[in-house]
Amino acid sequence: MDRVNSEGVSRDRLRYALLDRLTVQRARSRDSCLLCRSRGVNGAGLCGVCWALLEDDELTLATKWVSGQGPDPKS
């Protein structure tokens, strides 16, 4: 699935966005999903619909945000 909204992060760039603290913090402060720009985002800056469509590696990165760990500084 690519982005639904052209203002959102393209799907192939989501992994990079989830590794960028500033990008995720902006999405959270604006309450705007990184991918589709809908309201009601979680700690990873993603709405419930986009969260449900994450691939395994994306889910691993996003779960770190929701658990409060944030991005891996080594990545």
PQR file of N, CA, C, O and H, with PARSE charges and radii, in Angstrom:
ATOM      1  N   MET A   1       0.838  -1.181   0.000 -0.4000 1.5000
ATOM      2  CA  MET A   1       0.000   0.000   0.000 -0.0000 2.0000
ATOM      3  C   MET A   1       0.876   1.234   0.000  0.5500 1.7000
ATOM      4  O   MET A   1       1.728   1.384   0.876 -0.5500 1.4000
ATOM      5  N   ASP A   2       0.688   2.101  -0.943 -0.4000 1.5000
ATOM      6  CA  ASP A   2       1.384   3.373  -0.958 -0.0000 2.0000
ATOM      7  C   ASP A   2       0.559   4.369  -0.154  0.5500 1.7000
ATOM      8  O   ASP A   2      -0.514   4.027   0.341 -0.5500 1.4000
ATOM      9  H   ASP A   2      -0.004   1.979  -1.654  0.4000 1.0000
ATOM     10  N   ARG A   3       1.031   5.554  -0.026 -0.4000 1.5000
ATOM     11  CA  ARG A   3       0.296   6.558   0.750 -0.0000 2.0000
ATOM     12  C   ARG A   3      -1.055   6.862   0.110  0.5500 1.7000
ATOM     13  O   ARG A   3      -1.215   6.789  -1.109 -0.5500 1.4000
ATOM     14  H   ARG A   3       1.903   5.832  -0.428  0.4000 1.0000
ATOM     15  N   VAL A   4      -2.007   7.199   0.945 -0.4000 1.5000
ATOM     16  CA  VAL A   4      -3.343   7.547   0.475 -0.0000 2.0000
ATOM     17  C   VAL A   4      -3.396   9.026   0.130  0.5500 1.7000
ATOM     18  O   VAL A   4      -4.093   9.432  -0.799 -0.5500 1.4000
ATOM     19  H   VAL A   4      -1.877   7.258   1.934  0.4000 1.0000
ATOM     20  N   ASN A   5      -2.660   9.822   0.878 -0.4000 1.5000
ATOM     21  CA  ASN A   5      -2.658  11.264   0.719 -0.0000 2.0000
ATOM     22  C   ASN A   5      -1.284  11.682   0.210  0.5500 1.7000
ATOM     23  O   ASN A   5      -0.269  11.272   0.773 -0.5500 1.4000
ATOM     24  H   ASN A   5      -2.094   9.493   1.633  0.4000 1.0000
ATOM     25  N   SER A   6      -1.234  12.483  -0.835 -0.4000 1.5000
ATOM     26  CA  SER A   6       0.048  12.879  -1.419 -0.0000 2.0000
ATOM     27  C   SER A   6       0.896  13.716  -0.470  0.5500 1.7000
ATOM     28  O   SER A   6       2.091  13.888  -0.711 -0.5500 1.4000
ATOM     29  H   SER A   6      -2.058  12.816  -1.293  0.4000 1.0000
ATOM     30  N   GLU A   7       0.312  14.240   0.601 -0.4000 1.5000
ATOM     31  CA  GLU A   7       1.077  15.012   1.580 -0.0000 2.0000
ATOM     32  C   GLU A   7       1.773  14.109   2.587  0.5500 1.7000
ATOM     33  O   GLU A   7       2.656  14.559   3.318 -0.5500 1.4000
ATOM     34  H   GLU A   7      -0.659  14.100   0.797  0.4000 1.0000
ATOM     35  N   GLY A   8       1.387  12.845   2.632 -0.4000 1.5000
ATOM     36  CA  GLY A   8       1.980  11.909   3.582 -0.0000 2.0000
ATOM     37  C   GLY A   8       3.331  11.398   3.104  0.5500 1.7000
ATOM     38  O   GLY A   8       3.733  11.624   1.962 -0.5500 1.4000
ATOM     39  H   GLY A   8       0.669  12.480   2.039  0.4000 1.0000
ATOM     40  N   VAL A   9       4.019  10.707   3.997 -0.4000 1.5000
ATOM     41  CA  VAL A   9       5.295  10.073   3.671 -0.0000 2.0000
ATOM     42  C   VAL A   9       5.008   8.922   2.712  0.5500 1.7000
ATOM     43  O   VAL A   9       4.056   8.170   2.921 -0.5500 1.4000
ATOM     44  H   VAL A   9       3.693  10.523   4.924  0.4000 1.0000
ATOM     45  N   SER A  10       5.814   8.775   1.670 -0.4000 1.5000
ATOM     46  CA  SER A  10       5.607   7.638   0.773 -0.0000 2.0000
ATOM     47  C   SER A  10       5.964   6.356   1.518  0.5500 1.7000
ATOM     48  O   SER A  10       6.836   6.358   2.387 -0.5500 1.4000
ATOM     49  H   SER A  10       6.587   9.386   1.501  0.4000 1.0000
ATOM     50  N   ARG A  11       5.303   5.292   1.183 -0.4000 1.5000
ATOM     51  CA  ARG A  11       5.458   4.037   1.920 -0.0000 2.0000
ATOM     52  C   ARG A  11       6.900   3.545   1.915  0.5500 1.7000
ATOM     53  O   ARG A  11       7.368   2.998   2.913 -0.5500 1.4000
ATOM     54  H   ARG A  11       4.594   5.291   0.478  0.4000 1.0000
ATOM     55  N   ASP A  12       7.598   3.730   0.823 -0.4000 1.5000
ATOM     56  CA  ASP A  12       8.987   3.273   0.767 -0.0000 2.0000
ATOM     57  C   ASP A  12       9.918   4.111   1.644  0.5500 1.7000
ATOM     58  O   ASP A  12      11.065   3.722   1.861 -0.5500 1.4000
ATOM     59  H   ASP A  12       7.218   4.175   0.012  0.4000 1.0000
ATOM     60  N   ARG A  13       9.453   5.240   2.146 -0.4000 1.5000
ATOM     61  CA  ARG A  13      10.248   6.094   3.043 -0.0000 2.0000
ATOM     62  C   ARG A  13       9.813   5.971   4.497  0.5500 1.7000
ATOM     63  O   ARG A  13      10.387   6.633   5.362 -0.5500 1.4000
ATOM     64  H   ARG A  13       8.521   5.557   1.970  0.4000 1.0000
ATOM     65  N   LEU A  14       8.817   5.143   4.788 -0.4000 1.5000
ATOM     66  CA  LEU A  14       8.301   5.045   6.152 -0.0000 2.0000
ATOM     67  C   LEU A  14       9.360   4.563   7.131  0.5500 1.7000
ATOM     68  O   LEU A  14       9.452   5.086   8.242 -0.5500 1.4000
ATOM     69  H   LEU A  14       8.351   4.605   4.085  0.4000 1.0000
ATOM     70  N   ARG A  15      10.152   3.589   6.749 -0.4000 1.5000
ATOM     71  CA  ARG A  15      11.203   3.089   7.654 -0.0000 2.0000
ATOM     72  C   ARG A  15      12.148   4.215   8.060  0.5500 1.7000
ATOM     73  O   ARG A  15      12.519   4.328   9.229 -0.5500 1.4000
ATOM     74  H   ARG A  15      10.078   3.164   5.846  0.4000 1.0000
ATOM     75  N   TYR A  16      12.533   5.039   7.104 -0.4000 1.5000
ATOM     76  CA  TYR A  16      13.417   6.171   7.401 -0.0000 2.0000
ATOM     77  C   TYR A  16      12.716   7.188   8.296  0.5500 1.7000
ATOM     78  O   TYR A  16      13.327   7.745   9.208 -0.5500 1.4000
ATOM     79  H   TYR A  16      12.232   4.947   6.155  0.4000 1.0000
ATOM     80  N   ALA A  17      11.436   7.426   8.033 -0.4000 1.5000
ATOM     81  CA  ALA A  17      10.677   8.376   8.847 -0.0000 2.0000
ATOM     82  C   ALA A  17      10.577   7.899  10.292  0.5500 1.7000
ATOM     83  O   ALA A  17      10.664   8.707  11.217 -0.5500 1.4000
ATOM     84  H   ALA A  17      10.940   6.974   7.292  0.4000 1.0000
ATOM     85  N   LEU A  18      10.396   6.599  10.496 -0.4000 1.5000
ATOM     86  CA  LEU A  18      10.292   6.061  11.849 -0.0000 2.0000
ATOM     87  C   LEU A  18      11.630   6.070  12.585  0.5500 1.7000
ATOM     88  O   LEU A  18      11.663   5.916  13.806 -0.5500 1.4000
ATOM     89  H   LEU A  18      10.326   5.943   9.745  0.4000 1.0000
ATOM     90  N   LEU A  19      12.708   6.243  11.874 -0.4000 1.5000
ATOM     91  CA  LEU A  19      14.028   6.363  12.497 -0.0000 2.0000
ATOM     92  C   LEU A  19      14.398   7.814  12.792  0.5500 1.7000
ATOM     93  O   LEU A  19      15.413   8.087  13.432 -0.5500 1.4000
ATOM     94  H   LEU A  19      12.682   6.368  10.882  0.4000 1.0000
ATOM     95  N   ASP A  20      13.564   8.742  12.320 -0.4000 1.5000
ATOM     96  CA  ASP A  20      13.831  10.170  12.498 -0.0000 2.0000
ATOM     97  C   ASP A  20      12.943  10.739  13.607  0.5500 1.7000
ATOM     98  O   ASP A  20      11.735  10.900  13.433 -0.5500 1.4000
ATOM     99  H   ASP A  20      12.739   8.520  11.800  0.4000 1.0000
ATOM    100  N   ARG A  21      13.554  11.033  14.726 -0.4000 1.5000
ATOM    101  CA  ARG A  21      12.820  11.525  15.899 -0.0000 2.0000
ATOM    102  C   ARG A  21      11.982  12.761  15.574  0.5500 1.7000
ATOM    103  O   ARG A  21      10.825  12.841  15.987 -0.5500 1.4000
ATOM    104  H   ARG A  21      14.536  10.902  14.867  0.4000 1.0000
ATOM    105  N   LEU A  22      12.535  13.710  14.854 -0.4000 1.5000
ATOM    106  CA  LEU A  22      11.827  14.951  14.551 -0.0000 2.0000
ATOM    107  C   LEU A  22      10.586  14.700  13.685  0.5500 1.7000
ATOM    108  O   LEU A  22       9.540  15.306  13.917 -0.5500 1.4000
ATOM    109  H   LEU A  22      13.475  13.645  14.519  0.4000 1.0000
ATOM    110  N   THR A  23      10.695  13.825  12.708 -0.4000 1.5000
ATOM    111  CA  THR A  23       9.557  13.515  11.835 -0.0000 2.0000
ATOM    112  C   THR A  23       8.400  12.922  12.631  0.5500 1.7000
ATOM    113  O   THR A  23       7.251  13.328  12.452 -0.5500 1.4000
ATOM    114  H   THR A  23      11.544  13.333  12.520  0.4000 1.0000
ATOM    115  N   VAL A  24       8.692  11.972  13.503 -0.4000 1.5000
ATOM    116  CA  VAL A  24       7.645  11.348  14.314 -0.0000 2.0000
ATOM    117  C   VAL A  24       7.065  12.356  15.301  0.5500 1.7000
ATOM    118  O   VAL A  24       5.850  12.394  15.495 -0.5500 1.4000
ATOM    119  H   VAL A  24       9.625  11.643  13.649  0.4000 1.0000
ATOM    120  N   GLN A  25       7.905  13.166  15.923 -0.4000 1.5000
ATOM    121  CA  GLN A  25       7.408  14.162  16.871 -0.0000 2.0000
ATOM    122  C   GLN A  25       6.497  15.174  16.195  0.5500 1.7000
ATOM    123  O   GLN A  25       5.502  15.599  16.781 -0.5500 1.4000
ATOM    124  H   GLN A  25       8.892  13.135  15.765  0.4000 1.0000
ATOM    125  N   ARG A  26       6.825  15.564  14.972 -0.4000 1.5000
ATOM    126  CA  ARG A  26       5.953  16.492  14.235 -0.0000 2.0000
ATOM    127  C   ARG A  26       4.587  15.866  13.961  0.5500 1.7000
ATOM    128  O   ARG A  26       3.556  16.511  14.149 -0.5500 1.4000
ATOM    129  H   ARG A  26       7.634  15.218  14.496  0.4000 1.0000
ATOM    130  N   ALA A  27       4.582  14.626  13.522 -0.4000 1.5000
ATOM    131  CA  ALA A  27       3.316  13.941  13.243 -0.0000 2.0000
ATOM    132  C   ALA A  27       2.473  13.852  14.509  0.5500 1.7000
ATOM    133  O   ALA A  27       1.261  14.061  14.469 -0.5500 1.4000
ATOM    134  H   ALA A  27       5.420  14.103  13.368  0.4000 1.0000
ATOM    135  N   ARG A  28       3.110  13.543  15.627 -0.4000 1.5000
ATOM    136  CA  ARG A  28       2.383  13.439  16.892 -0.0000 2.0000
ATOM    137  C   ARG A  28       1.853  14.792  17.339  0.5500 1.7000
ATOM    138  O   ARG A  28       0.705  14.890  17.774 -0.5500 1.4000
ATOM    139  H   ARG A  28       4.095  13.373  15.660  0.4000 1.0000
ATOM    140  N   SER A  29       2.662  15.832  17.238 -0.4000 1.5000
ATOM    141  CA  SER A  29       2.209  17.149  17.692 -0.0000 2.0000
ATOM    142  C   SER A  29       1.100  17.704  16.804  0.5500 1.7000
ATOM    143  O   SER A  29       0.236  18.440  17.280 -0.5500 1.4000
ATOM    144  H   SER A  29       3.594  15.752  16.884  0.4000 1.0000
ATOM    145  N   ARG A  30       1.120  17.360  15.528 -0.4000 1.5000
ATOM    146  CA  ARG A  30       0.061  17.796  14.602 -0.0000 2.0000
ATOM    147  C   ARG A  30      -1.137  16.854  14.623  0.5500 1.7000
ATOM    148  O   ARG A  30      -2.177  17.153  14.037 -0.5500 1.4000
ATOM    149  H   ARG A  30       1.822  16.762  15.142  0.4000 1.0000
ATOM    150  N   ASP A  31      -0.986  15.708  15.303 -0.4000 1.5000
ATOM    151  CA  ASP A  31      -2.007  14.661  15.318 -0.0000 2.0000
ATOM    152  C   ASP A  31      -2.401  14.306  13.886  0.5500 1.7000
ATOM    153  O   ASP A  31      -3.577  14.297  13.523 -0.5500 1.4000
ATOM    154  H   ASP A  31      -0.140  15.466  15.779  0.4000 1.0000
ATOM    155  N   SER A  32      -1.376  14.014  13.088 -0.4000 1.5000
ATOM    156  CA  SER A  32      -1.557  13.749  11.667 -0.0000 2.0000
ATOM    157  C   SER A  32      -0.709  12.544  11.261  0.5500 1.7000
ATOM    158  O   SER A  32       0.516  12.573  11.379 -0.5500 1.4000
ATOM    159  H   SER A  32      -0.420  14.021  13.383  0.4000 1.0000
ATOM    160  N   CYS A  33      -1.361  11.499  10.789 -0.4000 1.5000
ATOM    161  CA  CYS A  33      -0.688  10.248  10.436 -0.0000 2.0000
ATOM    162  C   CYS A  33       0.428  10.478   9.411  0.5500 1.7000
ATOM    163  O   CYS A  33       0.259  11.222   8.445 -0.5500 1.4000
ATOM    164  H   CYS A  33      -2.356  11.476  10.693  0.4000 1.0000
ATOM    165  N   LEU A  34       1.557   9.830   9.642 -0.4000 1.5000
ATOM    166  CA  LEU A  34       2.687   9.946   8.718 -0.0000 2.0000
ATOM    167  C   LEU A  34       2.321   9.536   7.298  0.5500 1.7000
ATOM    168  O   LEU A  34       2.778  10.162   6.342 -0.5500 1.4000
ATOM    169  H   LEU A  34       1.694   9.226  10.427  0.4000 1.0000
ATOM    170  N   LEU A  35       1.512   8.502   7.143 -0.4000 1.5000
ATOM    171  CA  LEU A  35       1.184   7.982   5.815 -0.0000 2.0000
ATOM    172  C   LEU A  35      -0.029   8.647   5.179  0.5500 1.7000
ATOM    173  O   LEU A  35       0.044   9.100   4.037 -0.5500 1.4000
ATOM    174  H   LEU A  35       1.141   7.993   7.920  0.4000 1.0000
ATOM    175  N   CYS A  36      -1.133   8.710   5.897 -0.4000 1.5000
ATOM    176  CA  CYS A  36      -2.380   9.170   5.265 -0.0000 2.0000
ATOM    177  C   CYS A  36      -2.852  10.539   5.747  0.5500 1.7000
ATOM    178  O   CYS A  36      -3.791  11.104   5.186 -0.5500 1.4000
ATOM    179  H   CYS A  36      -1.192   8.342   6.825  0.4000 1.0000
ATOM    180  N   ARG A  37      -2.214  11.067   6.769 -0.4000 1.5000
ATOM    181  CA  ARG A  37      -2.518  12.387   7.329 -0.0000 2.0000
ATOM    182  C   ARG A  37      -3.856  12.460   8.064  0.5500 1.7000
ATOM    183  O   ARG A  37      -4.335  13.557   8.350 -0.5500 1.4000
ATOM    184  H   ARG A  37      -1.451  10.608   7.224  0.4000 1.0000
ATOM    185  N   SER A  38      -4.463  11.330   8.372 -0.4000 1.5000
ATOM    186  CA  SER A  38      -5.703  11.378   9.148 -0.0000 2.0000
ATOM    187  C   SER A  38      -5.380  11.674  10.607  0.5500 1.7000
ATOM    188  O   SER A  38      -4.235  11.540  11.038 -0.5500 1.4000
ATOM    189  H   SER A  38      -4.074  10.438   8.140  0.4000 1.0000
ATOM    190  N   ARG A  39      -6.381  12.069  11.352 -0.4000 1.5000
ATOM    191  CA  ARG A  39      -6.231  12.437  12.766 -0.0000 2.0000
ATOM    192  C   ARG A  39      -6.273  11.192  13.642  0.5500 1.7000
ATOM    193  O   ARG A  39      -6.679  10.115  13.204 -0.5500 1.4000
ATOM    194  H   ARG A  39      -7.312  12.178  11.002  0.4000 1.0000
ATOM    195  N   GLY A  40      -5.845  11.365  14.886 -0.4000 1.5000
ATOM    196  CA  GLY A  40      -5.899  10.280  15.855 -0.0000 2.0000
ATOM    197  C   GLY A  40      -4.712   9.348  15.753  0.5500 1.7000
ATOM    198  O   GLY A  40      -4.877   8.154  15.500 -0.5500 1.4000
ATOM    199  H   GLY A  40      -5.515  12.240  15.242  0.4000 1.0000
ATOM    200  N   VAL A  41      -3.503   9.888  15.948 -0.4000 1.5000
ATOM    201  CA  VAL A  41      -2.300   9.066  15.805 -0.0000 2.0000
ATOM    202  C   VAL A  41      -1.818   8.534  17.148  0.5500 1.7000
ATOM    203  O   VAL A  41      -2.125   9.092  18.201 -0.5500 1.4000
ATOM    204  H   VAL A  41      -3.369  10.857  16.153  0.4000 1.0000
ATOM    205  N   ASN A  42      -1.066   7.456  17.090 -0.4000 1.5000
ATOM    206  CA  ASN A  42      -0.475   6.865  18.291 -0.0000 2.0000
ATOM    207  C   ASN A  42       0.927   7.443  18.506  0.5500 1.7000
ATOM    208  O   ASN A  42       1.305   8.418  17.858 -0.5500 1.4000
ATOM    209  H   ASN A  42      -0.817   7.003  16.234  0.4000 1.0000
ATOM    210  N   GLY A  43       1.680   6.849  19.402 -0.4000 1.5000
ATOM    211  CA  GLY A  43       3.014   7.334  19.727 -0.0000 2.0000
ATOM    212  C   GLY A  43       4.012   7.252  18.591  0.5500 1.7000
ATOM    213  O   GLY A  43       5.060   7.896  18.639 -0.5500 1.4000
ATOM    214  H   GLY A  43       1.372   6.057  19.929  0.4000 1.0000
ATOM    215  N   ALA A  44       3.702   6.472  17.574 -0.4000 1.5000
ATOM    216  CA  ALA A  44       4.579   6.352  16.408 -0.0000 2.0000
ATOM    217  C   ALA A  44       4.165   7.300  15.288  0.5500 1.7000
ATOM    218  O   ALA A  44       4.789   7.316  14.227 -0.5500 1.4000
ATOM    219  H   ALA A  44       2.851   5.949  17.536  0.4000 1.0000
ATOM    220  N   GLY A  45       3.119   8.090  15.516 -0.4000 1.5000
ATOM    221  CA  GLY A  45       2.653   9.017  14.498 -0.0000 2.0000
ATOM    222  C   GLY A  45       1.838   8.359  13.404  0.5500 1.7000
ATOM    223  O   GLY A  45       1.798   8.851  12.276 -0.5500 1.4000
ATOM    224  H   GLY A  45       2.612   8.077  16.378  0.4000 1.0000
ATOM    225  N   LEU A  46       1.185   7.246  13.727 -0.4000 1.5000
ATOM    226  CA  LEU A  46       0.386   6.510  12.750 -0.0000 2.0000
ATOM    227  C   LEU A  46      -1.046   6.340  13.243  0.5500 1.7000
ATOM    228  O   LEU A  46      -1.275   6.153  14.438 -0.5500 1.4000
ATOM    229  H   LEU A  46       1.218   6.847  14.644  0.4000 1.0000
ATOM    230  N   CYS A  47      -2.006   6.404  12.328 -0.4000 1.5000
ATOM    231  CA  CYS A  47      -3.402   6.153  12.687 -0.0000 2.0000
ATOM    232  C   CYS A  47      -3.626   4.641  12.807  0.5500 1.7000
ATOM    233  O   CYS A  47      -2.754   3.853  12.442 -0.5500 1.4000
ATOM    234  H   CYS A  47      -1.820   6.556  11.358  0.4000 1.0000
ATOM    235  N   GLY A  48      -4.770   4.249  13.309 -0.4000 1.5000
ATOM    236  CA  GLY A  48      -5.076   2.835  13.503 -0.0000 2.0000
ATOM    237  C   GLY A  48      -5.114   2.031  12.219  0.5500 1.7000
ATOM    238  O   GLY A  48      -4.683   0.878  12.197 -0.5500 1.4000
ATOM    239  H   GLY A  48      -5.478   4.889  13.606  0.4000 1.0000
ATOM    240  N   VAL A  49      -5.621   2.621  11.153 -0.4000 1.5000
ATOM    241  CA  VAL A  49      -5.710   1.910   9.874 -0.0000 2.0000
ATOM    242  C   VAL A  49      -4.312   1.646   9.316  0.5500 1.7000
ATOM    243  O   VAL A  49      -4.004   0.525   8.911 -0.5500 1.4000
ATOM    244  H   VAL A  49      -5.971   3.558  11.171  0.4000 1.0000
ATOM    245  N   CYS A  50      -3.473   2.670   9.297 -0.4000 1.5000
ATOM    246  CA  CYS A  50      -2.116   2.494   8.764 -0.0000 2.0000
ATOM    247  C   CYS A  50      -1.294   1.574   9.660  0.5500 1.7000
ATOM    248  O   CYS A  50      -0.461   0.810   9.171 -0.5500 1.4000
ATOM    249  H   CYS A  50      -3.723   3.580   9.627  0.4000 1.0000
ATOM    250  N   TRP A  51      -1.527   1.645  10.976 -0.4000 1.5000
ATOM    251  CA  TRP A  51      -0.832   0.739  11.910 -0.0000 2.0000
ATOM    252  C   TRP A  51      -1.138  -0.715  11.555  0.5500 1.7000
ATOM    253  O   TRP A  51      -0.245  -1.562  11.556 -0.5500 1.4000
ATOM    254  H   TRP A  51      -2.203   2.266  11.373  0.4000 1.0000
ATOM    255  N   ALA A  52      -2.398  -0.994  11.254 -0.4000 1.5000
ATOM    256  CA  ALA A  52      -2.820  -2.366  10.947 -0.0000 2.0000
ATOM    257  C   ALA A  52      -2.205  -2.887   9.649  0.5500 1.7000
ATOM    258  O   ALA A  52      -2.154  -4.099   9.440 -0.5500 1.4000
ATOM    259  H   ALA A  52      -3.123  -0.306  11.254  0.4000 1.0000
ATOM    260  N   LEU A  53      -1.745  -2.009   8.787 -0.4000 1.5000
ATOM    261  CA  LEU A  53      -1.200  -2.406   7.490 -0.0000 2.0000
ATOM    262  C   LEU A  53       0.327  -2.442   7.454  0.5500 1.7000
ATOM    263  O   LEU A  53       0.913  -2.637   6.389 -0.5500 1.4000
ATOM    264  H   LEU A  53      -1.786  -1.024   8.957  0.4000 1.0000
ATOM    265  N   LEU A  54       0.980  -2.256   8.604 -0.4000 1.5000
ATOM    266  CA  LEU A  54       2.442  -2.239   8.638 -0.0000 2.0000
ATOM    267  C   LEU A  54       3.027  -3.616   8.348  0.5500 1.7000
ATOM    268  O   LEU A  54       2.451  -4.639   8.719 -0.5500 1.4000
ATOM    269  H   LEU A  54       0.504  -2.097   9.470  0.4000 1.0000
ATOM    270  N   GLU A  55       4.164  -3.628   7.691 -0.4000 1.5000
ATOM    271  CA  GLU A  55       4.925  -4.857   7.480 -0.0000 2.0000
ATOM    272  C   GLU A  55       5.741  -5.122   8.741  0.5500 1.7000
ATOM    273  O   GLU A  55       5.878  -4.240   9.589 -0.5500 1.4000
ATOM    274  H   GLU A  55       4.632  -2.797   7.390  0.4000 1.0000
ATOM    275  N   ASP A  56       6.280  -6.326   8.867 -0.4000 1.5000
ATOM    276  CA  ASP A  56       6.960  -6.733  10.099 -0.0000 2.0000
ATOM    277  C   ASP A  56       8.069  -5.783  10.535  0.5500 1.7000
ATOM    278  O   ASP A  56       8.129  -5.408  11.706 -0.5500 1.4000
ATOM    279  H   ASP A  56       6.169  -7.042   8.178  0.4000 1.0000
ATOM    280  N   ASP A  57       8.948  -5.387   9.616 -0.4000 1.5000
ATOM    281  CA  ASP A  57      10.055  -4.513  10.000 -0.0000 2.0000
ATOM    282  C   ASP A  57       9.566  -3.118  10.379  0.5500 1.7000
ATOM    283  O   ASP A  57      10.136  -2.479  11.265 -0.5500 1.4000
ATOM    284  H   ASP A  57       8.899  -5.691   8.665  0.4000 1.0000
ATOM    285  N   GLU A  58       8.513  -2.643   9.712 -0.4000 1.5000
ATOM    286  CA  GLU A  58       7.926  -1.350  10.062 -0.0000 2.0000
ATOM    287  C   GLU A  58       7.268  -1.427  11.437  0.5500 1.7000
ATOM    288  O   GLU A  58       7.372  -0.498  12.238 -0.5500 1.4000
ATOM    289  H   GLU A  58       8.050  -3.161   8.993  0.4000 1.0000
ATOM    290  N   LEU A  59       6.594  -2.538  11.699 -0.4000 1.5000
ATOM    291  CA  LEU A  59       5.930  -2.729  12.984 -0.0000 2.0000
ATOM    292  C   LEU A  59       6.943  -2.744  14.125  0.5500 1.7000
ATOM    293  O   LEU A  59       6.677  -2.202  15.198 -0.5500 1.4000
ATOM    294  H   LEU A  59       6.510  -3.292  11.049  0.4000 1.0000
ATOM    295  N   THR A  60       8.085  -3.353  13.902 -0.4000 1.5000
ATOM    296  CA  THR A  60       9.133  -3.378  14.920 -0.0000 2.0000
ATOM    297  C   THR A  60       9.579  -1.961  15.267  0.5500 1.7000
ATOM    298  O   THR A  60       9.710  -1.621  16.443 -0.5500 1.4000
ATOM    299  H   THR A  60       8.301  -3.793  13.030  0.4000 1.0000
ATOM    300  N   LEU A  61       9.812  -1.140  14.256 -0.4000 1.5000
ATOM    301  CA  LEU A  61      10.224   0.246  14.491 -0.0000 2.0000
ATOM    302  C   LEU A  61       9.118   1.045  15.174  0.5500 1.7000
ATOM    303  O   LEU A  61       9.382   1.787  16.120 -0.5500 1.4000
ATOM    304  H   LEU A  61       9.705  -1.416  13.300  0.4000 1.0000
ATOM    305  N   ALA A  62       7.887   0.898  14.699 -0.4000 1.5000
ATOM    306  CA  ALA A  62       6.765   1.652  15.257 -0.0000 2.0000
ATOM    307  C   ALA A  62       6.482   1.251  16.701  0.5500 1.7000
ATOM    308  O   ALA A  62       6.132   2.100  17.520 -0.5500 1.4000
ATOM    309  H   ALA A  62       7.673   0.296  13.931  0.4000 1.0000
ATOM    310  N   THR A  63       6.628  -0.021  17.018 -0.4000 1.5000
ATOM    311  CA  THR A  63       6.385  -0.497  18.377 -0.0000 2.0000
ATOM    312  C   THR A  63       7.366   0.132  19.360  0.5500 1.7000
ATOM    313  O   THR A  63       7.012   0.384  20.512 -0.5500 1.4000
ATOM    314  H   THR A  63       6.912  -0.711  16.353  0.4000 1.0000
ATOM    315  N   LYS A  64       8.578   0.383  18.923 -0.4000 1.5000
ATOM    316  CA  LYS A  64       9.550   1.065  19.789 -0.0000 2.0000
ATOM    317  C   LYS A  64       9.057   2.452  20.178  0.5500 1.7000
ATOM    318  O   LYS A  64       9.255   2.889  21.312 -0.5500 1.4000
ATOM    319  H   LYS A  64       8.866   0.178  17.987  0.4000 1.0000
ATOM    320  N   TRP A  65       8.419   3.143  19.245 -0.4000 1.5000
ATOM    321  CA  TRP A  65       7.869   4.464  19.550 -0.0000 2.0000
ATOM    322  C   TRP A  65       6.727   4.366  20.551  0.5500 1.7000
ATOM    323  O   TRP A  65       6.668   5.136  21.509 -0.5500 1.4000
ATOM    324  H   TRP A  65       8.259   2.788  18.324  0.4000 1.0000
ATOM    325  N   VAL A  66       5.832   3.431  20.331 -0.4000 1.5000
ATOM    326  CA  VAL A  66       4.659   3.288  21.201 -0.0000 2.0000
ATOM    327  C   VAL A  66       5.070   2.879  22.613  0.5500 1.7000
ATOM    328  O   VAL A  66       4.428   3.267  23.589 -0.5500 1.4000
ATOM    329  H   VAL A  66       5.880   2.805  19.553  0.4000 1.0000
ATOM    330  N   SER A  67       6.137   2.096  22.716 -0.4000 1.5000
ATOM    331  CA  SER A  67       6.606   1.657  24.038 -0.0000 2.0000
ATOM    332  C   SER A  67       7.456   2.713  24.737  0.5500 1.7000
ATOM    333  O   SER A  67       7.852   2.530  25.888 -0.5500 1.4000
ATOM    334  H   SER A  67       6.658   1.780  21.923  0.4000 1.0000
ATOM    335  N   GLY A  68       7.736   3.812  24.049 -0.4000 1.5000
ATOM    336  CA  GLY A  68       8.493   4.901  24.658 -0.0000 2.0000
ATOM    337  C   GLY A  68       9.989   4.858  24.409  0.5500 1.7000
ATOM    338  O   GLY A  68      10.718   5.712  24.913 -0.5500 1.4000
ATOM    339  H   GLY A  68       7.415   3.961  23.114  0.4000 1.0000
ATOM    340  N   GLN A  69      10.467   3.881  23.644 -0.4000 1.5000
ATOM    341  CA  GLN A  69      11.899   3.775  23.369 -0.0000 2.0000
ATOM    342  C   GLN A  69      12.371   4.721  22.275  0.5500 1.7000
ATOM    343  O   GLN A  69      13.505   5.197  22.314 -0.5500 1.4000
ATOM    344  H   GLN A  69       9.875   3.187  23.235  0.4000 1.0000
ATOM    345  N   GLY A  70      11.525   4.993  21.317 -0.4000 1.5000
ATOM    346  CA  GLY A  70      11.929   5.827  20.192 -0.0000 2.0000
ATOM    347  C   GLY A  70      12.834   5.075  19.237  0.5500 1.7000
ATOM    348  O   GLY A  70      12.941   3.851  19.311 -0.5500 1.4000
ATOM    349  H   GLY A  70      10.604   4.606  21.285  0.4000 1.0000
ATOM    350  N   PRO A  71      13.490   5.807  18.335 -0.5600 1.5000
ATOM    351  CA  PRO A  71      14.320   5.149  17.325  0.2800 2.0000
ATOM    352  C   PRO A  71      15.597   4.582  17.925  0.5500 1.7000
ATOM    353  O   PRO A  71      16.068   5.036  18.968 -0.5500 1.4000
ATOM    354  N   ASP A  72      16.138   3.595  17.257 -0.4000 1.5000
ATOM    355  CA  ASP A  72      17.409   3.001  17.667 -0.0000 2.0000
ATOM    356  C   ASP A  72      18.529   3.949  17.246  0.5500 1.7000
ATOM    357  O   ASP A  72      18.682   4.213  16.053 -0.5500 1.4000
ATOM    358  H   ASP A  72      15.755   3.226  16.410  0.4000 1.0000
ATOM    359  N   PRO A  73      19.310   4.463  18.184 -0.5600 1.5000
ATOM    360  CA  PRO A  73      20.352   5.424  17.822  0.2800 2.0000
ATOM    361  C   PRO A  73      21.426   4.840  16.909  0.5500 1.7000
ATOM    362  O   PRO A  73      22.162   5.597  16.275 -0.5500 1.4000
ATOM    363  N   LYS A  74      21.533   3.527  16.826 -0.4000 1.5000
ATOM    364  CA  LYS A  74      22.535   2.887  15.977 -0.0000 2.0000
ATOM    365  C   LYS A  74      22.079   2.791  14.533  0.5500 1.7000
ATOM    366  O   LYS A  74      22.889   2.519  13.647 -0.5500 1.4000
ATOM    367  H   LYS A  74      20.935   2.912  17.341  0.4000 1.0000
ATOM    368  N   SER A  75      20.788   3.012  14.281 -0.4000 1.5000
ATOM    369  CA  SER A  75      20.258   2.858  12.920 -0.0000 2.0000
ATOM    370  C   SER A  75      20.454   4.105  12.106  0.5500 1.7000
ATOM    371  O   SER A  75      20.066   4.148  10.938 -0.5500 1.4000
ATOM    372  H   SER A  75      20.130   3.233  15.001  0.4000 1.0000
TER
END
